[in-house]
């Protein structure tokens, strides 16, 4: 009994110190159970398992340079080429489409000293609201001042509005509206035709908004008819800036073949790349009226100052200039006598050429000549005896 009492007394003294030790050992055991043993694979390649006691780490943000696109190389500055005093003047008339187009054409012809671009675009203008800006009067003043040689017209995106006809307002795209609108187009083009100014008319491109795009298509059809009737060059843009189904598309190949943004966010205007591409198409039509360039080649005419110079011949073509066909003949001074073209073929320039040939001379071809035809005459033989033989 005393022994049992002694054992209980010893346990009562040591139990408070023994319990923390057991609790600590149990906690370490629990943590060890939660942790996964690391294998050789984990040492080499790492493990996604994290201890339960480890606080979750925040995902590191990528460096700012990694989120940005690679910067484009700096653009090569365009050389400031001085324009020639007698350079061809190309005026770009129209609304805000013409404003962007004029800037693109300035870039396109920046190195051509023989062509000057004159921007005549007026934002929010058109053929309908002549109370806001009267294009007929503006064109009349420009022609009277002789301020341009060739006209490029890009206009119409603001013309889906009521039009005043005889004091009354007509709704857009009705039959009466189309008749009045076409009359204004014809009046504008008639001024250019009467002044002898070549015209390049730019078709309206596809638009992003379906209803607005449909209206622009109808307006384009009226402009196309007026341009063809006036003999203007018509530059098509709709199919060139639409997809294979004829729908609006904002991205397309630029002049280098890379897909870039062709249109602005408003779904109406061209971006810089789109305007540059449009300037390229206009340049193709401009070749009909303008053959200027940075290189001029002098062309020698071997028949100059001869009687053959008055003949109609193929044009002499070179870089920067073209000689037109001389369909009206040449002006020959009466006090001077031109050399005959045959003088270039004879050995003796001083020899006198016969004025003509008689029928008898035509049958006097000696034997062996190309025109003897097997009945030539021998030297010293008369034509009669030769024919008898």
PABA-444267 format. One record per residue (C-alpha): residue number from 1; x, y, z. Coordinates in steps of 0.25 Angstrom, whole numbers, plus 5000, padded with zeros to 4 digits. Layout:
BEGIN
<site NUM; <X; Y; Z>>
...
//
This chain:
BEGIN
<site 1; <5000; 5000; 5000>>
<site 2; <5011; 5009; 5003>>
<site 3; <5018; 5006; 4990>>
<site 4; <5006; 5009; 4982>>
<site 5; <5004; 5022; 4990>>
<site 6; <5019; 5026; 4987>>
<site 7; <5017; 5023; 4972>>
<site 8; <5005; 5032; 4971>>
<site 9; <5012; 5043; 4978>>
<site 10; <5024; 5042; 4968>>
<site 11; <5014; 5043; 4956>>
<site 12; <5007; 5055; 4962>>
<site 13; <5020; 5062; 4963>>
<site 14; <5025; 5059; 4949>>
<site 15; <5012; 5059; 4941>>
<site 16; <5011; 5075; 4938>>
<site 17; <5025; 5074; 4932>>
<site 18; <5022; 5062; 4924>>
<site 19; <5010; 5067; 4917>>
<site 20; <5016; 5078; 4909>>
<site 21; <5027; 5069; 4904>>
<site 22; <5016; 5059; 4899>>
<site 23; <5008; 5070; 4893>>
<site 24; <5020; 5076; 4886>>
<site 25; <5024; 5062; 4880>>
<site 26; <5010; 5060; 4876>>
<site 27; <5010; 5073; 4868>>
<site 28; <5023; 5070; 4861>>
<site 29; <5017; 5057; 4857>>
<site 30; <5005; 5063; 4851>>
<site 31; <5013; 5073; 4843>>
<site 32; <5022; 5062; 4838>>
<site 33; <5010; 5054; 4834>>
<site 34; <5004; 5066; 4826>>
<site 35; <5018; 5068; 4819>>
<site 36; <5021; 5060; 4807>>
<site 37; <5034; 5053; 4807>>
<site 38; <5043; 5059; 4796>>
<site 39; <5048; 5050; 4786>>
<site 40; <5060; 5051; 4776>>
<site 41; <5050; 5056; 4765>>
<site 42; <5046; 5067; 4775>>
<site 43; <5060; 5071; 4777>>
<site 44; <5063; 5072; 4762>>
<site 45; <5051; 5078; 4757>>
<site 46; <5044; 5084; 4769>>
<site 47; <5030; 5081; 4775>>
<site 48; <5017; 5088; 4774>>
<site 49; <5013; 5084; 4788>>
<site 50; <5015; 5094; 4799>>
<site 51; <5015; 5092; 4814>>
<site 52; <5002; 5095; 4821>>
<site 53; <5008; 5105; 4830>>
<site 54; <5015; 5113; 4819>>
<site 55; <5007; 5126; 4815>>
<site 56; <5002; 5126; 4801>>
<site 57; <5012; 5134; 4792>>
<site 58; <5007; 5145; 4783>>
<site 59; <5009; 5143; 4768>>
<site 60; <5020; 5151; 4764>>
<site 61; <5016; 5162; 4753>>
<site 62; <5024; 5161; 4740>>
<site 63; <5033; 5172; 4737>>
<site 64; <5027; 5184; 4730>>
<site 65; <5036; 5182; 4718>>
<site 66; <5031; 5168; 4716>>
<site 67; <5017; 5172; 4715>>
<site 68; <5019; 5182; 4704>>
<site 69; <5021; 5179; 4689>>
<site 70; <5034; 5181; 4683>>
<site 71; <5037; 5195; 4679>>
<site 72; <5037; 5198; 4664>>
<site 73; <5050; 5204; 4659>>
<site 74; <5050; 5219; 4657>>
<site 75; <5044; 5223; 4644>>
<site 76; <5055; 5228; 4634>>
<site 77; <5052; 5243; 4633>>
<site 78; <5047; 5247; 4619>>
<site 79; <5057; 5256; 4612>>
<site 80; <5052; 5270; 4610>>
<site 81; <5052; 5271; 4595>>
<site 82; <5050; 5285; 4589>>
<site 83; <5039; 5285; 4579>>
<site 84; <5042; 5291; 4565>>
<site 85; <5036; 5305; 4562>>
<site 86; <5028; 5298; 4550>>
<site 87; <5024; 5286; 4558>>
<site 88; <5010; 5280; 4555>>
<site 89; <5000; 5284; 4565>>
<site 90; <4991; 5273; 4570>>
<site 91; <4979; 5278; 4579>>
<site 92; <4971; 5269; 4588>>
<site 93; <4957; 5273; 4589>>
<site 94; <4947; 5268; 4599>>
<site 95; <4943; 5265; 4613>>
<site 96; <4951; 5259; 4625>>
<site 97; <4955; 5247; 4616>>
<site 98; <4962; 5257; 4607>>
<site 99; <4969; 5263; 4619>>
<site 100; <4976; 5250; 4622>>
<site 101; <4978; 5246; 4608>>
<site 102; <4985; 5259; 4605>>
<site 103; <4995; 5256; 4616>>
<site 104; <4997; 5242; 4611>>
<site 105; <5000; 5247; 4597>>
<site 106; <5010; 5257; 4602>>
<site 107; <5017; 5245; 4608>>
<site 108; <5016; 5237; 4595>>
<site 109; <5022; 5249; 4587>>
<site 110; <5031; 5254; 4597>>
<site 111; <5043; 5251; 4588>>
<site 112; <5037; 5256; 4575>>
<site 113; <5041; 5270; 4572>>
<site 114; <5032; 5271; 4560>>
<site 115; <5019; 5269; 4568>>
<site 116; <5013; 5278; 4579>>
<site 117; <5001; 5273; 4587>>
<site 118; <4991; 5284; 4591>>
<site 119; <4981; 5280; 4602>>
<site 120; <4967; 5286; 4600>>
<site 121; <4960; 5277; 4610>>
<site 122; <4949; 5283; 4619>>
<site 123; <4944; 5274; 4630>>
<site 124; <4929; 5272; 4631>>
<site 125; <4926; 5278; 4617>>
<site 126; <4920; 5271; 4606>>
<site 127; <4910; 5274; 4594>>
<site 128; <4898; 5275; 4602>>
<site 129; <4900; 5285; 4612>>
<site 130; <4905; 5297; 4603>>
<site 131; <4900; 5306; 4614>>
<site 132; <4912; 5301; 4623>>
<site 133; <4922; 5301; 4611>>
<site 134; <4919; 5304; 4597>>
<site 135; <4928; 5295; 4588>>
<site 136; <4923; 5300; 4575>>
<site 137; <4928; 5314; 4579>>
<site 138; <4941; 5309; 4585>>
<site 139; <4944; 5302; 4573>>
<site 140; <4940; 5313; 4564>>
<site 141; <4950; 5322; 4572>>
<site 142; <4961; 5312; 4571>>
<site 143; <4960; 5311; 4556>>
<site 144; <4959; 5326; 4554>>
<site 145; <4972; 5327; 4562>>
<site 146; <4978; 5316; 4554>>
<site 147; <4983; 5309; 4567>>
<site 148; <4984; 5295; 4563>>
<site 149; <4986; 5286; 4550>>
<site 150; <4980; 5273; 4554>>
<site 151; <4968; 5270; 4564>>
<site 152; <4966; 5258; 4573>>
<site 153; <4952; 5258; 4580>>
<site 154; <4949; 5249; 4592>>
<site 155; <4936; 5254; 4598>>
<site 156; <4922; 5249; 4602>>
<site 157; <4922; 5243; 4616>>
<site 158; <4914; 5255; 4621>>
<site 159; <4904; 5255; 4610>>
<site 160; <4893; 5246; 4617>>
<site 161; <4885; 5258; 4620>>
<site 162; <4873; 5265; 4616>>
<site 163; <4875; 5274; 4604>>
<site 164; <4868; 5287; 4601>>
<site 165; <4861; 5287; 4587>>
<site 166; <4853; 5299; 4583>>
<site 167; <4852; 5304; 4597>>
<site 168; <4847; 5290; 4603>>
<site 169; <4854; 5280; 4610>>
<site 170; <4856; 5266; 4603>>
<site 171; <4859; 5253; 4611>>
<site 172; <4872; 5246; 4607>>
<site 173; <4873; 5236; 4597>>
<site 174; <4859; 5238; 4592>>
<site 175; <4857; 5239; 4577>>
<site 176; <4855; 5254; 4577>>
<site 177; <4868; 5255; 4586>>
<site 178; <4876; 5246; 4576>>
<site 179; <4872; 5255; 4565>>
<site 180; <4876; 5268; 4572>>
<site 181; <4889; 5262; 4578>>
<site 182; <4893; 5257; 4564>>
<site 183; <4891; 5271; 4558>>
<site 184; <4901; 5276; 4568>>
<site 185; <4911; 5266; 4565>>
<site 186; <4909; 5269; 4550>>
<site 187; <4911; 5284; 4553>>
<site 188; <4924; 5282; 4561>>
<site 189; <4930; 5273; 4550>>
<site 190; <4925; 5282; 4539>>
<site 191; <4934; 5293; 4545>>
<site 192; <4946; 5284; 4544>>
<site 193; <4943; 5279; 4530>>
<site 194; <4941; 5293; 4525>>
<site 195; <4954; 5298; 4531>>
<site 196; <4962; 5286; 4525>>
<site 197; <4966; 5280; 4539>>
<site 198; <4968; 5265; 4539>>
<site 199; <4960; 5259; 4551>>
<site 200; <4962; 5246; 4559>>
<site 201; <4949; 5243; 4567>>
<site 202; <4951; 5234; 4579>>
<site 203; <4940; 5223; 4583>>
<site 204; <4935; 5223; 4597>>
<site 205; <4940; 5211; 4605>>
<site 206; <4932; 5201; 4612>>
<site 207; <4927; 5206; 4626>>
<site 208; <4925; 5198; 4639>>
<site 209; <4911; 5202; 4642>>
<site 210; <4902; 5194; 4633>>
<site 211; <4891; 5205; 4631>>
<site 212; <4901; 5216; 4629>>
<site 213; <4909; 5207; 4620>>
<site 214; <4897; 5204; 4611>>
<site 215; <4895; 5219; 4610>>
<site 216; <4909; 5221; 4605>>
<site 217; <4908; 5210; 4595>>
<site 218; <4896; 5217; 4589>>
<site 219; <4903; 5231; 4589>>
<site 220; <4915; 5224; 4583>>
<site 221; <4907; 5219; 4571>>
<site 222; <4902; 5233; 4568>>
<site 223; <4916; 5238; 4569>>
<site 224; <4921; 5227; 4560>>
<site 225; <4911; 5231; 4549>>
<site 226; <4914; 5245; 4550>>
<site 227; <4929; 5243; 4549>>
<site 228; <4928; 5234; 4537>>
<site 229; <4919; 5244; 4530>>
<site 230; <4929; 5255; 4532>>
<site 231; <4941; 5246; 4527>>
<site 232; <4948; 5246; 4541>>
<site 233; <4957; 5235; 4546>>
<site 234; <4950; 5226; 4556>>
<site 235; <4958; 5220; 4567>>
<site 236; <4951; 5208; 4573>>
<site 237; <4953; 5206; 4588>>
<site 238; <4941; 5197; 4593>>
<site 239; <4946; 5184; 4588>>
<site 240; <4960; 5187; 4592>>
<site 241; <4957; 5190; 4606>>
<site 242; <4946; 5179; 4609>>
<site 243; <4947; 5165; 4611>>
<site 244; <4944; 5153; 4602>>
<site 245; <4929; 5155; 4605>>
<site 246; <4929; 5170; 4602>>
<site 247; <4928; 5173; 4617>>
<site 248; <4935; 5184; 4625>>
<site 249; <4948; 5180; 4631>>
<site 250; <4958; 5188; 4639>>
<site 251; <4970; 5180; 4637>>
<site 252; <4977; 5178; 4623>>
<site 253; <4990; 5177; 4616>>
<site 254; <4998; 5189; 4615>>
<site 255; <5008; 5193; 4603>>
<site 256; <5018; 5183; 4609>>
<site 257; <5008; 5172; 4610>>
<site 258; <5007; 5172; 4626>>
<site 259; <4993; 5172; 4632>>
<site 260; <4991; 5185; 4639>>
<site 261; <4980; 5194; 4644>>
<site 262; <4974; 5200; 4631>>
<site 263; <4963; 5208; 4637>>
<site 264; <4961; 5217; 4649>>
<site 265; <4953; 5213; 4661>>
<site 266; <4940; 5221; 4656>>
<site 267; <4939; 5211; 4645>>
<site 268; <4938; 5222; 4635>>
<site 269; <4952; 5228; 4632>>
<site 270; <4965; 5222; 4628>>
<site 271; <4977; 5220; 4637>>
<site 272; <4991; 5225; 4633>>
<site 273; <4994; 5212; 4627>>
<site 274; <4980; 5211; 4620>>
<site 275; <4982; 5225; 4614>>
<site 276; <4996; 5222; 4609>>
<site 277; <4990; 5210; 4602>>
<site 278; <4979; 5218; 4596>>
<site 279; <4990; 5228; 4591>>
<site 280; <4997; 5216; 4584>>
<site 281; <4984; 5213; 4576>>
<site 282; <4982; 5228; 4572>>
<site 283; <4996; 5228; 4567>>
<site 284; <4993; 5217; 4557>>
<site 285; <4982; 5226; 4551>>
<site 286; <4990; 5238; 4552>>
<site 287; <5000; 5232; 4542>>
<site 288; <4990; 5236; 4531>>
<site 289; <4992; 5251; 4534>>
<site 290; <5006; 5252; 4541>>
<site 291; <5019; 5246; 4536>>
<site 292; <5028; 5254; 4545>>
<site 293; <5039; 5248; 4553>>
<site 294; <5053; 5251; 4559>>
<site 295; <5060; 5246; 4547>>
<site 296; <5060; 5252; 4533>>
<site 297; <5066; 5245; 4521>>
<site 298; <5069; 5252; 4508>>
<site 299; <5065; 5244; 4496>>
<site 300; <5072; 5246; 4482>>
<site 301; <5064; 5246; 4470>>
<site 302; <5072; 5240; 4458>>
<site 303; <5061; 5246; 4448>>
<site 304; <5061; 5260; 4454>>
<site 305; <5063; 5271; 4444>>
<site 306; <5059; 5262; 4432>>
<site 307; <5047; 5261; 4424>>
<site 308; <5043; 5248; 4431>>
<site 309; <5042; 5255; 4444>>
<site 310; <5027; 5259; 4440>>
<site 311; <5023; 5244; 4440>>
<site 312; <5014; 5238; 4450>>
<site 313; <5023; 5230; 4459>>
<site 314; <5023; 5222; 4472>>
<site 315; <5026; 5231; 4484>>
<site 316; <5040; 5232; 4490>>
<site 317; <5038; 5228; 4504>>
<site 318; <5048; 5230; 4515>>
<site 319; <5048; 5232; 4530>>
<site 320; <5041; 5245; 4534>>
<site 321; <5036; 5249; 4520>>
<site 322; <5029; 5244; 4508>>
<site 323; <5028; 5250; 4494>>
<site 324; <5014; 5250; 4489>>
<site 325; <5010; 5245; 4475>>
<site 326; <5011; 5255; 4464>>
<site 327; <4998; 5253; 4458>>
<site 328; <4996; 5267; 4453>>
<site 329; <5009; 5266; 4445>>
<site 330; <5021; 5275; 4447>>
<site 331; <5022; 5290; 4444>>
<site 332; <5033; 5292; 4433>>
<site 333; <5039; 5306; 4430>>
<site 334; <5037; 5310; 4416>>
<site 335; <5051; 5317; 4415>>
<site 336; <5059; 5304; 4418>>
<site 337; <5059; 5291; 4411>>
<site 338; <5060; 5278; 4419>>
<site 339; <5069; 5267; 4416>>
<site 340; <5063; 5255; 4411>>
<site 341; <5063; 5242; 4420>>
<site 342; <5070; 5235; 4408>>
<site 343; <5082; 5243; 4410>>
<site 344; <5085; 5235; 4423>>
<site 345; <5086; 5222; 4415>>
<site 346; <5095; 5226; 4403>>
<site 347; <5110; 5226; 4403>>
<site 348; <5112; 5239; 4397>>
<site 349; <5104; 5250; 4404>>
<site 350; <5107; 5259; 4392>>
<site 351; <5101; 5250; 4381>>
<site 352; <5088; 5255; 4374>>
<site 353; <5076; 5246; 4376>>
<site 354; <5066; 5244; 4364>>
<site 355; <5053; 5251; 4366>>
<site 356; <5045; 5238; 4362>>
<site 357; <5045; 5226; 4354>>
<site 358; <5038; 5223; 4340>>
<site 359; <5031; 5210; 4337>>
<site 360; <5042; 5207; 4327>>
<site 361; <5053; 5208; 4338>>
<site 362; <5045; 5198; 4346>>
<site 363; <5047; 5187; 4336>>
<site 364; <5062; 5190; 4334>>
<site 365; <5066; 5183; 4346>>
<site 366; <5079; 5176; 4343>>
<site 367; <5080; 5161; 4345>>
<site 368; <5082; 5156; 4359>>
<site 369; <5076; 5168; 4366>>
<site 370; <5064; 5165; 4375>>
<site 371; <5054; 5172; 4366>>
<site 372; <5058; 5165; 4353>>
<site 373; <5048; 5154; 4356>>
<site 374; <5056; 5145; 4346>>
<site 375; <5054; 5154; 4334>>
<site 376; <5066; 5164; 4337>>
<site 377; <5074; 5170; 4326>>
<site 378; <5089; 5168; 4323>>
<site 379; <5098; 5180; 4324>>
<site 380; <5097; 5188; 4311>>
<site 381; <5084; 5181; 4307>>
<site 382; <5071; 5190; 4304>>
<site 383; <5058; 5187; 4311>>
<site 384; <5051; 5183; 4299>>
<site 385; <5061; 5172; 4295>>
<site 386; <5062; 5168; 4310>>
<site 387; <5047; 5166; 4310>>
<site 388; <5047; 5159; 4296>>
<site 389; <5057; 5149; 4302>>
//
